[in-house]
């Protein structure tokens, strides 16, 4: 089976990847068992998400580790995510931070963002907001929308840098355009505070459409107490409506 997978042409591989989820998963697993690091990383993600296979966090971590051992940088980042969030393993923030640091140093923007988050919060590593800012700026230069949004928070809250609401607003707008749901919400929040309610509602809908259920609940709780006329009720309706679609 492994030899058959490795002998397939590019067109045959594309056809297998376009198959229904279960067939695609079986093909990716065969490629992973053949030792292909990219397939190991992809199959680990399938197991983590339950796409085409039963969700299995422990098995996902095992495949991420196998790919990471072959220097697959995203797989190394995903090993860190498993340690960070307790997927298939007890939460171990120190191990997560080490995985993120190693992947970040190899140029992966997602690892830069993840490592910066732990540095900013002091989880698994001593708190170091200056170092976190540096990693976020590097990730932002690579276009990572989540990092751009987090930079906005640094400027809004005055962490490391002087408080600069105009710069925060620019960064939130950029993160929103990049598709980050927190960026969409923060951009909408800034627009709402300027009285640009109708414009803000569109961004709240995007945040509701792509955000997690927990995030939508938290955002709606903020809207309920924001005190901005015409924003609280309409904003929550926009988010809830989008989230239910």
C-alpha positions as CSV (number, residue, x, y, z in Angstrom):
1,X,0.0,0.0,0.0
2,X,2.8,2.5,1.0
3,X,4.7,1.7,-2.2
4,X,1.5,2.2,-4.3
5,X,1.0,5.7,-2.7
6,X,4.5,6.8,-3.4
7,X,4.2,5.6,-7.1
8,X,1.1,7.7,-7.9
9,X,1.4,10.5,-10.4
10,X,0.5,14.1,-9.5
11,X,-2.8,13.8,-11.2
12,X,-3.6,10.6,-9.4
13,X,-2.7,12.2,-6.1
14,X,-5.0,15.2,-6.9
15,X,-7.9,12.8,-7.7
16,X,-7.4,11.0,-4.4
17,X,-7.4,14.3,-2.5
18,X,-10.7,15.3,-4.2
19,X,-12.4,12.1,-3.1
20,X,-15.1,12.0,-0.4
21,X,-13.8,12.7,3.2
22,X,-13.4,9.1,4.3
23,X,-11.6,8.0,1.1
24,X,-9.4,11.1,1.3
25,X,-8.6,10.3,4.9
26,X,-7.6,6.7,4.0
27,X,-5.4,7.9,1.3
28,X,-3.7,10.5,3.5
29,X,-3.2,7.9,6.2
30,X,-1.5,5.6,3.7
31,X,0.8,8.4,2.6
32,X,1.5,9.2,6.3
33,X,2.4,5.5,7.0
34,X,4.7,5.7,4.0
35,X,6.7,8.3,5.9
36,X,5.7,11.5,4.1
37,X,5.9,14.3,6.7
38,X,3.3,16.5,5.0
39,X,0.8,13.6,5.0
40,X,1.6,12.9,8.7
41,X,0.8,16.5,9.6
42,X,-2.3,16.6,7.5
43,X,-3.6,13.3,8.9
44,X,-2.9,14.6,12.4
45,X,-5.1,17.6,11.7
46,X,-7.8,15.3,10.2
47,X,-7.8,13.3,13.5
48,X,-7.9,16.5,15.5
49,X,-10.8,17.9,13.6
50,X,-12.7,14.6,13.0
51,X,-12.7,15.2,9.2
52,X,-13.2,11.9,7.4
53,X,-12.2,10.0,10.6
54,X,-13.3,9.7,14.2
55,X,-11.9,12.5,16.3
56,X,-8.9,11.3,18.2
57,X,-6.7,13.9,19.9
58,X,-4.2,11.4,21.2
59,X,-3.6,9.8,17.8
60,X,-3.4,13.3,16.3
61,X,-0.6,14.3,18.6
62,X,1.2,11.1,17.7
63,X,1.2,12.0,14.0
64,X,2.2,15.6,14.7
65,X,5.1,14.3,16.6
66,X,6.2,11.9,13.8
67,X,6.0,14.8,11.3
68,X,7.9,17.1,13.7
69,X,10.6,14.6,14.0
70,X,11.1,15.0,10.3
71,X,11.5,18.8,10.8
72,X,8.0,19.6,9.6
73,X,7.6,23.1,11.2
74,X,3.8,23.3,11.2
75,X,3.6,19.9,12.8
76,X,6.0,21.1,15.5
77,X,3.7,24.1,16.1
78,X,0.8,21.7,16.4
79,X,2.6,19.6,19.0
80,X,2.9,22.9,20.9
81,X,-0.8,23.5,20.4
82,X,-1.6,20.1,21.9
83,X,0.5,20.8,24.9
84,X,-0.9,24.3,25.2
85,X,-4.6,23.3,25.1
86,X,-4.5,19.7,26.4
87,X,-5.3,17.9,23.2
88,X,-4.4,14.3,23.7
89,X,-2.1,15.1,26.6
90,X,-2.2,17.0,29.9
91,X,-1.6,20.7,29.5
92,X,2.1,21.5,29.7
93,X,2.6,25.2,29.0
94,X,6.4,24.9,29.3
95,X,6.6,22.2,26.6
96,X,4.2,24.2,24.4
97,X,6.4,27.3,24.7
98,X,9.5,25.3,23.7
99,X,7.7,23.9,20.6
100,X,6.5,27.3,19.6
101,X,9.9,28.9,20.1
102,X,11.6,26.3,18.0
103,X,9.0,26.7,15.2
104,X,9.1,30.5,15.5
105,X,12.8,30.5,15.1
106,X,12.4,28.6,11.9
107,X,10.2,31.4,10.5
108,X,6.6,30.1,11.1
109,X,4.3,33.0,11.7
110,X,1.7,31.0,13.6
111,X,4.4,29.8,16.0
112,X,5.6,33.4,16.4
113,X,2.0,34.4,17.4
114,X,1.6,31.4,19.7
115,X,4.9,31.9,21.4
116,X,4.2,35.6,21.8
117,X,0.9,34.9,23.5
118,X,2.6,32.7,26.1
119,X,5.3,35.3,26.7
120,X,2.7,38.1,27.1
121,X,0.7,36.0,29.6
122,X,3.7,34.5,31.4
123,X,2.4,31.0,30.7
124,X,5.1,28.3,30.5
125,X,7.8,31.0,30.4
126,X,8.5,34.1,32.4
127,X,6.3,37.0,31.4
128,X,8.1,39.2,28.9
129,X,5.8,41.6,27.0
130,X,8.8,43.2,25.2
131,X,9.8,39.9,23.7
132,X,6.2,39.1,22.9
133,X,5.9,42.4,21.1
134,X,9.0,41.6,19.0
135,X,7.6,38.2,17.9
136,X,4.2,39.7,17.2
137,X,5.8,42.3,15.0
138,X,7.7,39.6,13.1
139,X,4.5,37.6,12.6
140,X,2.6,40.8,11.5
141,X,5.2,41.4,8.9
142,X,4.4,38.0,7.5
143,X,0.7,39.0,7.3
144,X,-0.6,37.0,10.3
145,X,-3.9,38.6,11.1
146,X,-4.1,37.3,14.7
147,X,-0.7,38.8,15.5
148,X,-1.8,42.1,13.9
149,X,-4.9,42.2,16.2
150,X,-2.8,41.4,19.3
151,X,-0.4,44.3,18.3
152,X,-3.5,46.5,18.4
153,X,-4.1,45.4,22.0
154,X,-0.6,46.4,22.9
155,X,-1.1,49.9,21.5
156,X,-4.6,50.2,23.0
157,X,-3.5,49.1,26.5
158,X,0.0,50.7,26.4
159,X,1.9,47.5,26.9
160,X,5.6,48.2,26.2
161,X,4.7,51.0,23.7
162,X,3.0,54.3,24.5
163,X,-0.8,54.1,24.4
164,X,-1.9,55.0,20.9
165,X,-5.5,54.6,20.1
166,X,-5.1,55.7,16.5
167,X,-2.5,53.1,15.8
168,X,-4.6,50.5,17.7
169,X,-7.5,51.3,15.4
170,X,-5.4,51.0,12.3
171,X,-4.1,47.6,13.4
172,X,-7.6,46.3,14.3
173,X,-8.8,47.4,10.9
174,X,-6.0,45.6,9.2
175,X,-6.6,42.4,11.3
176,X,-10.3,42.6,10.4
177,X,-9.5,42.8,6.7
178,X,-7.2,39.8,7.2
179,X,-10.1,37.7,8.5
180,X,-9.3,37.5,12.2
181,X,-12.6,37.4,14.1
182,X,-11.2,39.2,17.1
183,X,-9.9,41.8,14.8
184,X,-13.4,42.1,13.2
185,X,-14.9,42.7,16.7
186,X,-12.2,45.1,17.8
187,X,-12.5,47.1,14.6
188,X,-16.3,47.2,15.0
189,X,-15.9,48.3,18.6
190,X,-13.7,51.2,17.6
191,X,-16.2,52.2,14.8
192,X,-19.1,52.0,17.2
193,X,-17.4,54.3,19.7
194,X,-17.0,56.8,16.8
195,X,-20.8,56.5,16.1
196,X,-20.3,54.6,12.8
197,X,-22.9,52.1,13.8
198,X,-24.0,50.8,10.4
199,X,-20.4,50.2,9.3
200,X,-19.6,48.5,12.6
201,X,-22.6,46.1,12.3
202,X,-21.1,44.5,9.2
203,X,-17.9,43.7,11.0
204,X,-19.8,42.3,14.0
205,X,-21.6,40.0,11.7
206,X,-18.3,38.8,10.3
207,X,-17.0,38.2,13.9
208,X,-20.1,36.2,14.7
209,X,-19.8,34.2,11.6
210,X,-16.2,33.1,12.2
211,X,-15.8,33.4,15.9
212,X,-16.1,30.6,18.5
213,X,-19.3,30.2,20.5
214,X,-17.4,31.3,23.6
215,X,-16.1,34.4,21.9
216,X,-19.5,35.4,20.6
217,X,-21.0,35.1,24.1
218,X,-18.2,37.2,25.5
219,X,-18.5,39.8,22.8
220,X,-22.3,40.0,23.2
221,X,-21.8,40.5,27.0
222,X,-19.5,43.5,26.2
223,X,-22.1,44.9,23.8
224,X,-24.8,44.6,26.4
225,X,-22.9,47.0,28.7
226,X,-21.2,49.3,26.2
227,X,-23.6,52.1,26.6
228,X,-23.4,53.2,23.0
229,X,-26.9,54.2,21.7
230,X,-28.1,52.0,18.9
231,X,-25.2,49.7,19.1
232,X,-25.8,47.3,22.0
233,X,-29.0,45.6,20.8
234,X,-28.4,45.8,17.1
235,X,-24.8,44.6,17.6
236,X,-25.8,41.6,19.5
237,X,-28.5,40.8,17.0
238,X,-26.0,41.0,14.2
239,X,-23.5,38.7,15.9
240,X,-26.1,36.1,17.0
241,X,-27.8,36.0,13.6
242,X,-24.4,35.5,11.9
243,X,-23.4,32.8,14.4
244,X,-26.5,30.8,13.9
245,X,-26.2,30.6,10.1
